[in-house]
Amino acid sequence: MIYYQGGAANLVLSKDELKTALFQALDKLGPKHKVLIIPPDFTRYHSQAGILTEMAWEYYGESVTDILPALGTHVAMTGRELNAMFGKVPHSLFREHNWRNDIVTLGQVPAEFVRQVSENKVNFTWPAQVNKLVASGDFDLILSIGQVVPHEVIGMANYNKNIFVGTGGRDGINKSHFLGAAYGMERIMGKADNPVRQVLNYAAEHFASHLPIVYVHTVVSRSADGILGVNGLFIGNDHACFTNAASLSMEVNFERVEEPLTKVVVYLDPEEFKSTWLGNKSIYRTRMAIADGGELIVLGPGIHTFGEDREIDHLIRKYGYRSTPEILKLVAENIDLSGNLSAAAHLIHGSSENRFTITYCPGYLSRMEIEEVNFRYADLEPMTRKYDPAKLKEGYNQVGDERIFFISNPALGLWAHSSRLIQL
C-alpha cells in the first residue's frame, strides 16, 4: 500500500512540506506503541533521511525505542555525525549494527533461483540476513528511511536493500555484492529490476512479509547552482512505491552526456568520503560516460584508507583494483578473496576494465599505497589548485586548454553516454 507519494523533476519540497507529507502518511498508519527507525548512516548524509528521522521521532515520541542506522559494512557513526545528521534525536536511541555477530538468518533464497536470475554467472544460495533487533524486536512499526538513487550494487539504492544489506550479515552482503559484480555493473546501474533486486524481493516475499516495514523513499538532486533539493517523497510498503521513486530518480539523477568524456574531475567531500570503498563512487557512477583512453581524476582530501572494514582494507591492498576477468580468476584461486566476496566485488567495481586511467589525489594515502592498488597518483594540493572545486561548475568547464567534466558529488547521480547504455 502507498501511504503518500508526490514529486516531479521540476519540484523541490520544502522542509515544512516534507513534514506535512510524512505526518499525513503516519496518520494513516494509526497509533504505534513500539517503533524502530532504520535510516542510512552518515555516508548518505545528503539523502535527507536524517531530517525525516528527526521528524518521525518528533511524531512518535517515546514510542520510538530504537534507531538502527543501516551501516552495512561501514564504521559506526560518531557523536558529531549523529548530531549533524539527526539533529535533536537523543544518542541513547541509536544502536550500532554489527554485521558479523548481531545477525539472524530468516531463510535461504534457493541456488536455482539465484543461478537463473544471474544467467548462470553465480551458483549459490543467498541468506536473507537481518539484524536481530529487526527480526525479534517485537515492533509494531519498522520505518525504513532512505534515498532512491542509481547504485552500483543493486541498480537503484534503498527499499529492501536498506534491510537485507544495510542491516544484513557477512554472507548476505558478500554474496549480493558479488552477484551484481559478476552479472555486470553496466547491466545493473540505474535499473530498478535486476538480478540482485530480484533476489532481495524473493527474500522479502518469502521470509520477511511478517515484519511491519514501511519504507520512506526520498529522491534528491543537485541544481545547476549546486543546491540540494528533495524532488520527491514516496511512503509505502509495496514494490510500486519503490519503482515510482526509481522512475523519478532516473529523471533527476541520471545525465546522458553528449559525447564520451575524455577528462572527468570528481570531488569527494571529506566529511562524506574517507575511504576508496566509498570514494570509488567516482568510478562507478562515471565509467559509462568516460571515453576509451580517457582520464578520471579524483580529488579526495578526506581519503585515508581503502576499506571501511579492516579485513576488506587488507584485501584491497593485497590484490588491488583489476579487471573483471582478473578478479574472477583470483577469487577462484585464493581462499581469502573467495571468503570475502564483497571485497572481490568492490575490486571489480573500482576497475576501469583497462579502458581509461584513474588518478587518485588523496589527502592521507601515499603514492606507494595508491600505486600498489593499481591507481595512478597525483599530489592533492597542486591538482586542487588546477581544478578548484570552489570555482568549477557542474558539468563542462574550460580549464586552460582543457575541456573537463566536473562532478562535485558522485553519490548524487549517474552519468553515461548512449554508446555504453544497455537498455537503460
Secondary structure, DSSP 8 states (H G I E B T S, - for coil): -EEEEEE-TT--B-HHHHHHHHHHHHHHH---SSEEEE-B-GGGGGGSHHHHHHHHHHHHGGGEEEE--B-TTS----HHHHHHHHTT--GGGB----TTTSEEEEEEE-HHHHHHHTTTS----EEEEEEHHHHHS--SEEEEEEE--EETTTEE--TTHHHHTTT--HHHHHHHHHHHHHH-GGGTTT-SSSHHHHHHHHHHHHHSTTS-EEEEEEEEEE-TTS-EEEEEEEEESSHHHHHHHHHHHHHHSEEE-SS-EEEEEEE--TTT--BHHHHTHHHHTTTTTEEEEEEEEEEETT--BS-SSHHHHHHHHHH-S--HHHHHHHHHH-HHHHT-HHHHHHHHHT--TTSSEEEEEESS--HHHHHHTT-EE--HHHHHHHT-TTT--SEEEEETTEEEEEES-GGG-EEE-GGG-S--
